[in-house]
Amino acid sequence: RIEVIKESDGSWCFFYAGVAVEIHPHAFDLHVGRKEQAIWQALTLHTDEDGLRRLPAEAELFMLNLHILKHCCGTGIGLKQLCDMAVAAKYLSDEVDGESLKNLYHKAYIVRWSHLLYATLVQYLGLPKDTLPGCYAPTKRTRSLIRLILRDGRTRYAREQRLTRKKNVNHENKEVTATTVLRHLPFSLFWAPYHVLVYIYTLVKGNI
């Protein structure tokens, strides 16, 4: 029997064969319905060779970008998430329209955050600067994201271990979320003020 945990942001989490699985109610972590609708209107779905409808490459990178930002505002991220983003950026680079991707970032108010994310991938994970034209901008603040990852790594690991043991999951989940959101405020308010304020409202509405 699998125990499913509902998170305050509306997502669902469970463990299968020792692997954490998250199911989210929305494709993009935007939290504001009308903004998500505007993003969908800017996208063009296409059908692949197997007859499946797929998001364009820009939307896939946009989705990963927002999800990493959400975790930076909330429960924190690990190095794995940055590696996922770097691999996706490299793999999808030939399919990406740089102007369309930048347009999505502008619509979602994540230009400053995106510059930090890509600069970190370039500086620490070796992603070539020209992988996504127009998305990379040098910044001297990349250490702020690395410090966040290193500080959160042990906390996230301990939390996942407790989730697998299913001990006081719901109460502890809310307590950890509230604590980490507050601890991340200096970082998230600087890099993505709009998103962290909406995210906090969403968590409060969902009772943390």
C-alpha positions, -999 to +999 in steps of 0.1 A: +000+000+000+014+034-010+007+064+013+001+096-007+008+130+010-009+161-002+013+192+000+001+227+008+007+239-028-018+213-041+008+188-053+008+151-042+039+132-031+046+095-026+074+070-026+076+041-050+105+016-049+124+041-028+120+069-053+102+102-044+074+109-069+056+143-071+023+149-091+015+185-097-019+200-106-004+224-131+023+220-158+039+253-148+045+265-112+029+299-117+002+297-091-018+325-108-044+311-132-046+340-156-008+341-159-007+304-167-034+309-193-013+337-209+016+313-211-004+286-227-017+310-253+019+318-262+028+281-268+022+260-298+019+222-291+032+199-318+028+162-326+058+140-326+066+110-348+047+087-324+016+108-327+019+123-292+012+159-286+043+176-270+052+209-255+078+228-275+113+227-262+111+262-249+081+252-227+100+222-213+129+244-202+105+270-189+088+242-168+121+230-153+132+266-146+100+274-127+101+242-107+136+249-096+126+284-086+097+271-066+119+248-046+144+276-040+116+297-025+103+267-006+118+234+006+151+239-012+168+221-041+197+198-046+225+195-071+205+170-091+179+196-101+207+218-115+221+188-134+187+181-148+184+216-161+219+216-176+213+183-194+179+195-207+194+228-219+222+210-238+199+183-252+171+207-263+194+236-275+190+227-312+152+229-309+149+260-288+139+294-302+159+318-280+136+347-285+105+326-276+122+313-245+131+349-234+096+360-240+083+333-217+107+344-190+096+380-194+059+370-192+066+351-160+088+378-143+118+355-140+144+372-161+167+381-132+163+346-117+169+330-151+202+349-155+213+336-121+203+300-130+221+299-163+252+317-150+254+290-123+251+262-148+278+278-169+302+285-140+298+254-120+285+227-143+303+236-175+273+244-197+286+263-228+276+300-227+261+298-262+239+268-255+208+290-252+214+323-270+202+353-251+195+334-219+230+336-203+241+368-186+272+369-164+266+376-127+289+377-097+262+364-074+262+327-085+276+317-051+243+326-035+225+297-053+253+273-046+253+282-009+215+276-009+220+242-024+248+232+000+228+244+030+196+227+021+212+194+010+214+177+044+179+191+054+162+177+023+179+143+027+168+140+063+132+151+054+130+125+026+142+098+050+115+107+074+089+106+047+099+071+037+094+060+074+060+078+074+064+092+109+045+124+117+046+132+081+018+158+077+027+179+108+064+178+102+059+186+065+041+218+073+066+228+099+096+222+076+080+241+047+072+271+069+107+271+083+125+268+050+103+294+033+113+320+060+149+310+058+150+314+020+133+349+020+164+370+016+174+349-014+139+346-030+129+382-024+159+394-043+158+370-072+120+365-077+099+387-054+067+383-074+069+345-072+078+341-036+050+364-025+024+345-046+040+312-033+036+323+003+000+332-003-007+298-019+009+280+011-010+301+036-042+294+017-033+257+019-025+260+056+013+257+050 
